[in-house]
């Protein structure tokens, strides 16, 4: 019984109210971020020919070697 009461208090203490009135421009920026996250080019994996490490598709050069990254087909 005590355990359930403590758990309920902890869960209720973490609750916050959410402002449901968002501006249209905020919604547009969220939608553009979601679209960008599903970009096919970003989903591709690239590798560095110098060190052989794999990186995300949105990078152009290796952060360590500064070599041009090559896409993995």
PyMOL commands that set and color helices and strands:
alter all, ss='L'
color gray80, all
select helices_A, chain A and resi 2-13+24-37+40-43
alter helices_A, ss='H'
color red, helices_A
select strands_A, chain A and resi 45-48+54-56+69-71
alter strands_A, ss='S'
color yellow, strands_A
deselect
rebuild
show_as cartoon
